[in-house]
Amino acid sequence: MDGDWQHNQRIDLRRADGYTGPRPPMADAVHFRIFTSKDTAFTELRAGHIDFVTNVPAARAYEAKRTFGRRYSVRPSGTMDYLGLPLWDARYRNPDVRRALSMAIDRAGITRAIYNEVFTPADSLVAAMIPGHRAGACGETCTYQPAKARELLDRAGGFAGSVELYFANSDPTYEQWMTAVANELRQNLGIHDVVFRKMSGADLGPILNGHKASGPYRQNWVIDYPSVQNYLAGLFGPGNRMGWSNPAFDDLLARGNAAATEQESITLYHRAEDIALADLPLIPLWNWQDQTAWSTRVGSVLLDPYVGGCTWTRCPSGTDPDHRTDLQGAPPPMGRYIARRLLYAVPVLLATTFLIHTLVFVLPGDPIQGLAGDRPVPPAVLAELRSRYHLDEPLFSQYLDYLRGLFSGDLGRTFTGQPVADVIAGRWQVTLRLGLTAWFFEAVLGIAFGVWAALRKGRWVDSAVLAGTTLVIAVPVYVVGYLAQLFLGVRLGWFPVSGDDGGWPSAYLLPGLVLASFGVAYVARLTRSSLLENLRADYVRTAGAKGLSRRRIIVLHTLRNSLIPVATFLGIELGSLMAGAVVTEYIFNLPGIGQQVFQAIQLHEGPTVVGITTVLVLVFCLANLLVDVLYGLLDPRIRHD
């Protein structure tokens, strides 16, 4: 098959008619869509817009089973969660303390309450699906025995101080099960001072790799290849996060790697695993299971039990076009005003980019480490990448480098080598369509509701508009988005739930309406108050005394003056909508600039954030300039000197 792809958005494969291999393609095309939210992907499947999902959220397991029946599969996964222990902290060096922590955790209760029993309690350091896994290898240490746990802790002399639990904020279930663990430590061990240290993965990685954490942390391992060795070497090998080492373990692992047969290797690996479990520097918690569901359009399904790894892609570099503007001759008065406003935009641009650049610079965490996730990165590689992207230079030096590139038309490069201009070029159409759709809804619906309410002041229409707009303003946009997805997209099927496959306008109507919800409410209230104020003005009474009809007074005189503050808001809102589409694009999985900014912030990818912000500032400044120019058209009394 051949096809094309868009980075972090989709992969499209098509049948290659010239293929002569033994197994010809059975489908004309296969389209892969990349989602930033597992919930959104599952919602799309329920709505019938996609055919196959491999990561059904555990919280929606019952819903998936009820909806898809035999088209829903739960299969063992090679992923496990552990509770890592900071052995550099003297309080965790006693094995009895570590065993007490393990036996105080009700694994079955947590997997039942949080993961709907999709995840299963761990009884080994190795995932249950791996050849060579031994059921019950952990023994009673991985069972729930609160009385025995308290006895072990007392025998170790108790626990001094607070327990700090570290975890990333990338999945809400992490905080849920950490909360459950904290409650069990309080109830079963009498450790009442338990606090959370929740942060981004980019911030957490350097803390754990640098042995700076002062408490247990969430440790996760995803299978690279189906072998016991993959877990033992990856979790306990040189440079592991616990700071644990054992010569006997290292010797058995090396001998297992060099063994002549697979069975001999597994035997040696089991002995190494026994050493690690006896010392317990890492507490096994539970095995993940992969949930898969598919539509009725898919026939036979064969699931591979193993998951794949990541592929690092370096995008080819490109050159930016040279943009030049030549001003010839003396511009007219309006031209002088526009030129002056454009000059005013320069300090605004400099101040904004410097502020964003500073905020990204002072954020805790290492963006290079963030690219690697939970995997440790060799110091030499970190140093080389930091030098390549000037991360080892002072703040002001980095900013001057960015300005030099900016004034030559270069918005910078991402940490994968792709020009930021190319990133924007591949996504701006989506954000522009979404922003213009939302702006259209704000202008049309907001003004219409506002005029309707003002002309019927004190009646039920006016009360309904005021109550409805108050409710919309009070509800966060992400709540409006999810409710709109559920009722208008899934249950009624009026709109696509996510993505831009349907093109404009169908795929943008629902997200545009959600993005515009606050603006529609605000414009309606602003139009109503402005129109009511102008209806009480002297010139309206004078026009009526001259015999002009009420319709003519409102349309030709009152409404025109009333729209000046509305135009101000709508002009500024055009730029705000472009910059404020982050949440909406995330909910509806639209591959626009907002989604890219969201991903870049998570990865601390400063060049991408600053580059996109620069463009959005320019859009905002141009929108404000357009509003000022339109003032003169709306009100002849306004002149630009």
C-alpha positions as CSV (number, residue, x, y, z in Angstrom):
1,M,0.0,0.0,0.0
2,D,1.0,3.6,-0.4
3,G,-0.4,6.9,0.9
4,D,0.5,10.0,2.8
5,W,0.5,11.3,6.4
6,Q,0.3,14.4,8.5
7,H,2.4,14.6,11.6
8,N,0.4,14.0,14.8
9,Q,-2.8,14.0,12.8
10,R,-3.4,11.1,10.5
11,I,-2.0,8.4,8.2
12,D,-3.8,7.5,5.0
13,L,-2.9,4.3,3.2
14,R,-4.2,3.3,-0.2
15,R,-4.1,0.0,-2.1
16,A,-1.0,-0.3,-4.3
17,D,-2.4,-2.0,-7.5
18,G,1.1,-2.9,-8.6
19,Y,1.8,-5.0,-5.5
20,T,2.7,-8.7,-6.4
21,G,3.4,-10.1,-2.9
22,P,1.9,-13.3,-1.5
23,R,-0.8,-11.5,0.5
24,P,-2.5,-8.8,-1.5
25,P,-4.3,-6.0,0.4
26,M,-7.9,-6.7,1.3
27,A,-9.1,-3.1,1.6
28,D,-9.0,-0.2,-0.8
29,A,-7.8,2.2,1.9
30,V,-7.0,2.4,5.6
31,H,-7.1,5.7,7.5
32,F,-5.4,6.1,10.8
33,R,-6.5,9.0,13.0
34,I,-4.4,10.2,15.9
35,F,-6.3,11.4,19.0
36,T,-5.1,13.4,22.0
37,S,-7.9,12.0,24.2
38,K,-8.9,8.4,24.6
39,D,-12.4,9.5,25.5
40,T,-12.8,11.5,22.3
41,A,-11.6,8.5,20.2
42,F,-14.2,6.2,21.9
43,T,-16.9,8.8,21.5
44,E,-16.1,8.9,17.8
45,L,-16.4,5.1,17.6
46,R,-19.8,5.2,19.3
47,A,-20.9,7.9,16.9
48,G,-19.9,5.6,13.9
49,H,-17.3,8.0,12.5
50,I,-14.4,5.6,13.0
51,D,-14.2,1.8,12.9
52,F,-11.5,0.6,15.4
53,V,-10.2,1.8,18.7
54,T,-7.4,0.1,20.6
55,N,-7.4,2.2,23.9
56,V,-10.9,2.3,25.3
57,P,-10.8,4.2,28.6
58,A,-11.0,1.8,31.6
59,A,-13.7,4.0,33.1
60,R,-15.9,3.3,30.1
61,A,-15.5,-0.5,30.2
62,Y,-19.1,-1.2,31.1
63,E,-20.3,1.2,28.5
64,A,-18.2,-0.4,25.9
65,K,-19.3,-3.9,26.8
66,R,-23.0,-2.9,26.8
67,T,-22.7,-1.0,23.5
68,F,-20.4,-3.2,21.4
69,G,-21.0,-6.7,22.9
70,R,-18.9,-9.2,21.0
71,R,-17.2,-6.4,19.2
72,Y,-15.5,-5.4,22.4
73,S,-12.3,-7.3,23.5
74,V,-10.2,-7.2,26.7
75,R,-6.8,-8.7,26.2
76,P,-3.6,-8.9,28.3
77,S,-1.1,-6.1,27.9
78,G,2.6,-5.8,28.4
79,T,2.3,-2.6,30.5
80,M,2.5,-2.6,34.3
81,D,2.3,0.1,37.0
82,Y,4.7,0.1,40.0
83,L,5.3,2.2,43.0
84,G,9.0,3.2,42.8
85,L,10.8,3.9,46.1
86,P,13.6,6.5,46.7
87,L,16.3,4.4,48.2
88,W,18.5,7.4,48.6
89,D,16.1,8.4,51.4
90,A,17.2,6.6,54.6
91,R,13.5,6.1,55.6
92,Y,13.0,3.7,52.7
93,R,16.2,1.6,53.0
94,N,14.8,-0.9,55.4
95,P,13.2,-3.8,53.4
96,D,10.5,-4.2,56.1
97,V,9.3,-0.6,55.4
98,R,9.1,-1.4,51.7
99,R,7.2,-4.7,52.4
100,A,4.9,-2.9,54.8
101,L,4.0,-0.3,52.1
102,S,3.3,-3.1,49.6
103,M,1.1,-5.1,51.9
104,A,-0.9,-2.0,52.9
105,I,-2.2,-1.5,49.3
106,D,-5.4,-3.2,48.3
107,R,-4.6,-3.9,44.7
108,A,-7.9,-5.7,44.0
109,G,-10.0,-3.0,45.5
110,I,-8.2,-0.2,43.6
111,T,-8.5,-2.0,40.2
112,R,-12.1,-2.7,40.9
113,A,-13.1,0.8,42.0
114,I,-11.0,2.8,39.5
115,Y,-10.3,0.5,36.5
116,N,-13.6,-1.5,36.5
117,E,-11.5,-4.7,37.0
118,V,-10.1,-4.3,33.6
119,F,-6.6,-4.0,35.2
120,T,-5.5,-7.0,37.3
121,P,-3.5,-7.0,40.5
122,A,0.2,-7.7,39.9
123,D,1.9,-10.7,41.6
124,S,5.2,-10.5,39.8
125,L,7.6,-7.9,38.4
126,V,6.8,-9.1,34.9
127,A,3.5,-8.8,33.0
128,A,1.3,-11.8,33.1
129,M,1.3,-12.2,29.3
130,I,5.1,-12.5,29.0
131,P,6.6,-16.0,28.4
132,G,8.4,-17.0,31.6
133,H,6.0,-15.1,33.9
134,R,5.5,-16.8,37.2
135,A,2.2,-16.4,38.9
136,G,2.6,-15.6,42.6
137,A,6.3,-14.9,42.3
138,C,5.9,-11.9,44.6
139,G,4.3,-14.1,47.3
140,E,2.5,-12.6,50.3
141,T,4.4,-9.3,49.8
142,C,2.0,-8.4,47.0
143,T,-1.1,-9.4,48.9
144,Y,-3.3,-7.1,51.0
145,Q,-2.5,-7.8,54.6
146,P,-3.0,-4.5,56.6
147,A,-2.3,-6.1,60.0
148,K,0.9,-7.8,58.8
149,A,1.9,-4.5,57.1
150,R,1.5,-2.6,60.4
151,E,3.5,-5.2,62.2
152,L,6.4,-4.9,59.7
153,L,6.4,-1.2,60.0
154,D,6.4,-1.3,63.8
155,R,9.3,-3.8,63.7
156,A,11.2,-1.4,61.5
157,G,10.8,1.4,64.0
158,G,7.9,3.2,62.4
159,F,8.0,5.9,59.8
160,A,9.2,9.4,60.5
161,G,7.8,12.5,58.6
162,S,5.4,12.7,55.7
163,V,5.0,10.5,52.7
164,E,5.2,12.4,49.4
165,L,3.7,10.7,46.4
166,Y,5.0,11.8,43.0
167,F,3.0,11.3,39.7
168,A,2.4,12.9,36.4
169,N,-0.8,14.8,35.6
170,S,-1.2,13.3,32.1
171,D,-4.0,10.9,33.1
172,P,-6.8,11.6,35.8
173,T,-6.7,8.0,36.9
174,Y,-3.2,8.5,38.3
175,E,-4.4,10.9,40.9
176,Q,-7.4,8.6,41.7
177,W,-5.3,5.6,42.5
178,M,-2.7,7.7,44.3
179,T,-5.5,9.0,46.4
180,A,-6.6,5.4,47.2
181,V,-3.0,4.5,48.1
182,A,-2.7,7.6,50.3
183,N,-5.9,6.6,52.2
184,E,-4.7,3.1,52.7
185,L,-1.3,4.3,54.1
186,R,-3.3,6.5,56.6
187,Q,-5.7,3.8,57.6
188,N,-3.4,0.7,57.6
189,L,-0.1,2.1,58.6
190,G,-1.1,5.2,60.6
191,I,0.9,7.5,58.3
192,H,-1.5,10.5,58.3
193,D,0.8,13.0,56.7
194,V,0.6,12.0,53.0
195,V,0.9,14.7,50.3
196,F,0.9,14.7,46.5
197,R,3.5,16.1,44.2
198,K,1.6,16.2,40.9
199,M,3.4,17.7,37.9
200,S,3.9,17.3,34.1
201,G,6.0,14.4,32.8
202,A,8.6,16.8,31.6
203,D,9.0,18.2,35.1
204,L,8.8,14.8,36.9
205,G,11.5,13.0,34.7
206,P,14.5,15.1,35.8
207,I,13.4,14.9,39.5
208,L,13.3,11.1,39.4
209,N,16.3,10.6,37.2
210,G,18.3,13.0,39.4
211,H,17.3,11.2,42.6
212,K,15.7,14.4,43.9
213,A,12.3,12.9,44.9
214,S,11.6,12.6,48.6
215,G,8.9,10.0,48.4
216,P,7.4,7.1,46.3
217,Y,6.4,7.7,42.7
218,R,4.4,6.1,39.9
219,Q,6.7,4.0,37.8
220,N,5.4,2.5,34.5
221,W,6.9,0.0,32.1
222,V,5.7,-0.7,28.6
223,I,6.9,-3.8,26.9
224,D,9.7,-3.5,24.3
225,Y,9.9,-7.2,23.5
226,P,8.3,-10.2,25.1
227,S,11.0,-11.3,27.5
228,V,11.4,-11.4,31.3
229,Q,14.8,-9.8,30.6
230,N,13.1,-6.7,29.2
231,Y,11.5,-5.9,32.5
232,L,14.4,-6.8,34.7
233,A,17.1,-4.9,32.7
234,G,14.8,-1.9,32.0
235,L,13.7,-1.5,35.6
236,F,16.7,-2.6,37.6
237,G,19.6,-2.1,35.2
238,P,22.4,0.5,35.7
239,G,21.2,4.0,36.3
240,N,17.7,2.8,37.5
241,R,15.5,5.4,39.2
242,M,15.4,3.7,42.6
243,G,19.2,3.9,43.0
244,W,19.3,0.2,43.6
245,S,22.1,-2.2,42.8
246,N,22.9,-5.8,43.6
247,P,26.0,-7.6,42.3
248,A,24.3,-11.0,42.4
249,F,21.3,-9.7,40.4
250,D,23.6,-8.1,37.8
251,D,25.6,-11.4,37.5
252,L,22.5,-13.5,37.0
253,L,21.1,-11.1,34.5
254,A,24.3,-11.1,32.5
255,R,24.5,-14.9,32.6
256,G,20.9,-15.1,31.4
257,N,21.7,-12.8,28.5
258,A,24.6,-15.1,27.5
259,A,22.8,-18.4,28.0
260,A,22.7,-20.9,25.2
261,T,19.0,-21.8,25.4
262,E,15.8,-19.8,26.1
263,Q,14.9,-22.1,29.0
264,E,18.3,-21.6,30.6
265,S,17.9,-17.8,30.2
266,I,14.5,-17.9,31.8
267,T,15.7,-19.9,34.8
268,L,18.5,-17.4,35.4
269,Y,16.1,-14.5,35.0
270,H,13.8,-16.0,37.6
271,R,16.6,-16.2,40.1
272,A,17.4,-12.6,39.4
273,E,13.8,-11.6,39.9
274,D,13.7,-13.4,43.2
275,I,16.6,-11.3,44.4
276,A,14.8,-8.1,43.4
277,L,11.5,-9.2,45.0
278,A,13.3,-10.1,48.2
279,D,14.7,-6.6,48.5
280,L,11.7,-4.9,46.9
281,P,13.1,-1.6,45.6
282,L,10.0,-1.4,43.4
283,I,6.5,-2.4,44.4
284,P,4.4,-4.2,41.6
285,L,0.8,-2.8,41.5
286,W,-1.2,-4.0,38.6
287,N,-1.2,-5.4,35.0
288,W,-2.8,-3.3,32.3
289,Q,-5.2,-4.8,29.9
290,D,-5.9,-3.4,26.4
291,Q,-9.5,-2.8,25.6
292,T,-10.4,-2.8,21.9
293,A,-13.7,-2.1,20.2
294,W,-14.8,-2.0,16.6
295,S,-17.8,-1.1,14.4
296,T,-20.1,-3.4,12.4
297,R,-18.2,-2.5,9.3
298,V,-15.2,-4.5,10.4
299,G,-15.3,-8.3,9.9
300,S,-12.7,-10.7,11.3
301,V,-10.4,-9.1,13.9
302,L,-7.0,-10.5,14.8
303,L,-5.3,-8.7,17.7
304,D,-1.5,-8.7,18.1
305,P,-0.8,-9.2,21.8
306,Y,2.3,-7.0,21.8
307,V,2.5,-3.2,21.5
308,G,5.0,-1.4,19.5
309,G,7.4,1.4,20.3
310,C,7.9,4.9,19.1
311,T,9.6,6.1,16.0
312,W,11.6,9.3,16.1
313,T,11.2,11.3,12.9
314,R,13.3,14.2,11.9
315,C,11.4,16.3,9.4
316,P,13.3,17.8,6.4
317,S,14.3,21.4,6.7
318,G,12.9,24.0,4.4
319,T,13.4,27.6,3.5
320,D,11.0,30.4,4.3
321,P,9.9,32.8,1.6
322,D,11.3,36.3,1.7
323,H,8.4,38.7,2.7
324,R,9.0,42.4,1.8
325,T,6.7,45.4,1.9
326,D,7.8,48.6,0.2
327,L,6.0,51.8,1.0
328,Q,6.4,54.3,-1.8
329,G,5.3,57.9,-1.7
330,A,3.4,59.8,1.0
331,P,0.4,57.7,2.2
332,P,-3.0,59.3,2.6
333,P,-4.3,60.2,6.1
334,M,-5.8,56.7,6.7
335,G,-2.6,55.2,5.4
336,R,-0.6,57.2,7.9
337,Y,-2.8,56.0,10.7
338,I,-2.4,52.3,9.6
339,A,1.3,52.7,9.3
340,R,1.5,54.3,12.8
341,R,-0.6,51.4,14.3
342,L,1.6,48.9,12.6
343,L,4.6,50.6,14.2
344,Y,2.9,50.4,17.6
345,A,2.5,46.7,17.1
346,V,6.3,46.2,17.1
347,P,6.8,46.9,20.9
348,V,3.7,44.8,21.6
349,L,5.2,41.9,19.6
350,L,8.6,42.3,21.3
351,A,7.1,42.5,24.8
352,T,4.8,39.5,24.2
353,T,7.4,37.2,22.7
354,F,9.8,38.1,25.5
355,L,7.2,37.4,28.1
356,I,6.3,34.0,26.6
357,H,9.9,33.1,26.1
358,T,10.7,34.0,29.7
359,L,7.7,31.9,31.0
360,V,8.8,28.9,29.0
361,F,12.4,29.4,30.1
362,V,11.6,29.5,33.8
363,L,9.2,26.5,33.7
364,P,10.7,23.6,35.8
365,G,11.7,20.5,34.1
366,D,13.9,19.5,31.1
367,P,12.2,19.7,27.7
368,I,14.8,17.3,26.2
369,Q,14.1,14.8,29.0
370,G,10.4,15.3,28.4
371,L,10.7,14.0,24.8
372,A,12.0,10.7,26.2
373,G,9.1,10.4,28.7
374,D,9.9,7.9,31.5
375,R,13.1,6.6,29.8
376,P,16.4,7.8,31.2
377,V,18.6,9.6,28.7
378,P,22.4,9.4,28.8
379,P,24.0,12.6,30.0
380,A,26.1,13.0,26.9
381,V,23.0,12.9,24.7
382,L,21.2,15.4,26.9
383,A,24.2,17.8,26.8
384,E,24.4,17.5,23.0
385,L,20.7,18.2,22.4
386,R,20.7,21.1,24.9
387,S,23.7,22.6,23.0
388,R,22.0,22.0,19.6
389,Y,18.9,23.9,20.7
390,H,20.8,26.5,22.7
391,L,19.1,25.4,26.0
392,D,22.3,25.7,27.8
393,E,22.6,29.4,27.1
394,P,21.2,32.3,29.3
395,L,17.7,33.5,28.7
396,F,18.5,36.8,27.0
397,S,21.0,35.1,24.7
398,Q,18.3,32.6,23.6
399,Y,15.8,35.4,23.0
400,L,18.2,37.4,20.9
401,D,18.9,34.2,18.8
402,Y,15.1,33.9,18.3
403,L,14.8,37.6,17.3
404,R,17.5,37.3,14.8
405,G,15.8,34.4,13.2
406,L,12.4,36.1,13.4
407,F,13.5,39.3,11.6
408,S,14.9,37.0,8.8
409,G,11.5,35.2,8.5
410,D,12.5,32.2,10.6
411,L,10.1,31.3,13.4
412,G,12.4,28.7,14.8
413,R,12.4,24.9,14.8
414,T,10.8,22.3,17.0
415,F,12.9,19.8,19.0
416,T,12.3,17.3,16.3
417,G,14.0,19.6,13.7
418,Q,10.8,20.7,11.9
419,P,10.5,24.4,11.1
420,V,7.8,26.0,13.2
421,A,6.6,27.8,10.1
422,D,5.9,24.3,8.5
423,V,4.0,23.3,11.6
424,I,1.8,26.4,11.4
425,A,1.4,25.9,7.6
426,G,0.0,22.5,8.1
427,R,-2.5,23.5,10.8
428,W,-3.5,27.2,10.3
429,Q,-6.3,26.3,7.9
430,V,-8.1,24.3,10.6
431,T,-7.9,27.0,13.2
432,L,-8.9,29.7,10.7
433,R,-12.0,27.8,9.7
434,L,-12.9,27.1,13.3
435,G,-12.3,30.7,14.3
436,L,-14.3,32.2,11.4
437,T,-17.1,29.7,12.0
438,A,-17.3,30.7,15.7
439,W,-17.0,34.4,14.8
440,F,-19.9,34.1,12.4
441,F,-22.0,32.5,15.1
442,E,-21.1,35.2,17.6
443,A,-21.9,38.0,15.1
444,V,-25.2,36.6,13.7
445,L,-26.7,34.8,16.7
446,G,-25.4,37.3,19.3
447,I,-26.7,40.4,17.5
448,A,-30.0,38.7,16.7
449,F,-30.7,37.6,20.2
450,G,-29.6,41.0,21.6
451,V,-31.8,43.0,19.2
452,W,-34.7,40.6,19.9
453,A,-34.4,41.0,23.7
454,A,-34.0,44.8,23.5
455,L,-37.1,45.3,21.3
456,R,-39.1,43.1,23.7
457,K,-37.7,44.4,27.0
458,G,-39.6,43.1,30.0
459,R,-41.3,40.3,28.1
460,W,-40.7,36.5,28.3
461,V,-38.3,36.7,25.3
462,D,-36.1,39.3,27.2
463,S,-36.1,37.1,30.3
464,A,-35.3,34.0,28.4
465,V,-32.3,35.6,26.6
466,L,-30.9,37.1,29.9
467,A,-31.3,33.7,31.8
468,G,-29.9,31.7,28.9
469,T,-26.9,33.9,28.4
470,T,-26.1,34.0,32.1
471,L,-26.1,30.2,32.1
472,V,-23.9,29.9,29.1
473,I,-21.4,32.4,30.5
474,A,-21.3,30.5,33.8
475,V,-20.6,27.1,32.3
476,P,-17.0,26.3,31.3
477,V,-16.4,25.8,27.6
478,Y,-15.1,22.2,28.1
479,V,-18.4,21.3,29.8
480,V,-20.3,22.8,26.9
481,G,-18.1,20.9,24.5
482,Y,-18.6,17.5,26.1
483,L,-22.3,18.0,26.5
484,A,-22.6,19.1,22.8
485,Q,-20.7,16.0,21.7
486,L,-22.9,13.7,23.7
487,F,-26.3,15.0,22.9
488,L,-25.9,16.7,19.4
489,G,-23.2,14.4,18.1
490,V,-23.7,10.9,19.6
491,R,-27.4,10.7,20.6
492,L,-29.0,12.8,17.9
493,G,-26.3,12.4,15.3
494,W,-26.7,15.9,13.9
495,F,-23.0,16.7,13.7
496,P,-19.7,14.9,13.5
497,V,-18.2,14.3,17.0
498,S,-14.6,15.1,16.2
499,G,-12.0,15.6,13.5
500,D,-12.3,17.5,10.2
501,D,-12.9,14.6,7.9
502,G,-16.3,16.0,6.8
503,G,-14.6,19.3,5.7
504,W,-16.0,22.8,6.1
505,P,-18.7,23.6,7.2
506,S,-20.1,20.3,8.5
507,A,-17.1,19.3,10.6
508,Y,-16.8,22.8,12.1
509,L,-20.4,23.6,12.9
510,L,-20.5,21.9,16.3
511,P,-17.0,22.9,17.5
512,G,-17.6,26.4,16.2
513,L,-20.8,26.7,18.1
514,V,-19.1,25.5,21.3
515,L,-16.2,27.9,20.8
516,A,-18.6,30.7,20.2
517,S,-20.9,29.9,23.1
518,F,-19.4,32.5,25.5
519,G,-19.1,35.1,22.7
520,V,-22.7,34.7,21.6
521,A,-23.9,35.2,25.2
522,Y,-21.7,38.2,25.7
523,V,-22.6,39.8,22.3
524,A,-26.3,39.3,23.0
525,R,-26.1,41.1,26.3
526,L,-23.8,43.8,25.0
527,T,-26.1,44.4,22.0
528,R,-29.2,44.5,24.2
529,S,-27.8,47.1,26.6
530,S,-26.3,49.3,23.9
531,L,-29.5,49.3,21.9
532,L,-31.6,50.1,24.9
533,E,-29.3,53.0,25.8
534,N,-29.6,54.4,22.2
535,L,-33.3,54.0,22.1
536,R,-33.5,56.5,25.0
537,A,-31.3,59.0,23.3
538,D,-32.6,62.5,22.2
539,Y,-31.9,61.9,18.5
540,V,-34.3,58.9,18.5
541,R,-37.1,61.0,19.9
542,T,-36.3,63.8,17.4
543,A,-36.5,61.3,14.5
544,G,-39.8,60.0,15.8
545,A,-41.1,63.5,16.0
546,K,-40.2,64.1,12.4
547,G,-42.4,61.2,11.4
548,L,-39.8,58.4,10.7
549,S,-41.1,54.9,11.3
550,R,-39.8,52.9,14.2
551,R,-38.3,50.3,11.9
552,R,-36.4,53.0,9.9
553,I,-35.2,54.6,13.2
554,I,-33.9,51.3,14.5
555,V,-32.3,49.9,11.3
556,L,-30.7,53.1,9.9
557,H,-29.8,55.0,13.1
558,T,-30.1,53.3,16.4
559,L,-28.7,49.9,15.5
560,R,-25.7,51.4,13.6
561,N,-24.6,53.4,16.7
562,S,-25.4,50.5,19.0
563,L,-23.0,48.2,17.1
564,I,-19.9,50.3,17.8
565,P,-19.1,48.5,21.2
566,V,-20.2,45.3,19.6
567,A,-17.8,45.8,16.7
568,T,-15.0,46.5,19.3
569,F,-15.6,43.2,21.0
570,L,-16.1,41.2,17.8
571,G,-12.8,42.6,16.4
572,I,-10.8,41.7,19.4
573,E,-12.7,38.4,19.7
574,L,-11.5,37.4,16.2
575,G,-8.0,37.3,17.4
576,S,-9.0,35.8,20.7
577,L,-10.9,33.0,19.0
578,M,-7.8,32.1,17.0
579,A,-5.7,32.0,20.2
580,G,-8.4,30.5,22.4
581,A,-9.2,27.4,20.4
582,V,-6.9,25.2,22.4
583,V,-9.6,23.5,24.5
584,T,-12.1,23.2,21.7
585,E,-9.6,21.7,19.3
586,Y,-8.5,19.3,22.0
587,I,-12.1,18.2,22.8
588,F,-13.0,17.8,19.1
589,N,-9.6,16.5,18.0
590,L,-9.2,19.2,15.4
591,P,-5.6,19.2,14.1
592,G,-5.2,23.0,14.4
593,I,-2.8,25.4,15.9
594,G,-4.5,25.2,19.3
595,Q,-4.0,21.5,19.5
596,Q,-0.3,22.0,18.6
597,V,0.2,24.6,21.3
598,F,-1.4,22.2,23.8
599,Q,1.0,19.5,22.9
600,A,4.0,21.8,22.8
601,I,3.2,23.2,26.3
602,Q,3.0,19.6,27.7
603,L,6.5,18.9,26.2
604,H,7.9,22.3,27.2
605,E,8.7,22.8,23.5
606,G,9.5,26.5,23.8
607,P,10.3,27.3,20.1
608,T,6.9,26.0,19.0
609,V,5.0,27.9,21.7
610,V,6.9,31.2,21.1
611,G,6.7,30.8,17.3
612,I,2.9,30.2,17.3
613,T,2.4,32.9,19.9
614,T,4.2,35.4,17.6
615,V,1.8,34.7,14.8
616,L,-1.2,34.9,17.1
617,V,-0.1,38.3,18.4
618,L,0.2,39.6,14.8
619,V,-3.3,38.3,14.1
620,F,-4.6,40.0,17.3
621,C,-2.9,43.3,16.3
622,L,-4.3,43.2,12.8
623,A,-7.8,42.4,14.1
624,N,-7.7,45.5,16.4
625,L,-6.5,47.6,13.5
626,L,-9.4,46.4,11.4
627,V,-11.8,47.3,14.2
628,D,-10.4,50.9,14.4
629,V,-10.7,51.3,10.6
630,L,-14.3,50.1,10.8
631,Y,-15.2,52.7,13.4
632,G,-15.2,55.4,10.8
633,L,-17.6,53.3,8.6
634,L,-20.0,52.7,11.5
635,D,-19.9,56.2,12.9
636,P,-19.1,59.2,10.6
637,R,-18.2,61.3,13.7
638,I,-15.1,59.2,14.2
639,R,-12.0,60.3,12.2
640,H,-8.5,59.0,12.2
641,D,-5.9,61.9,12.2
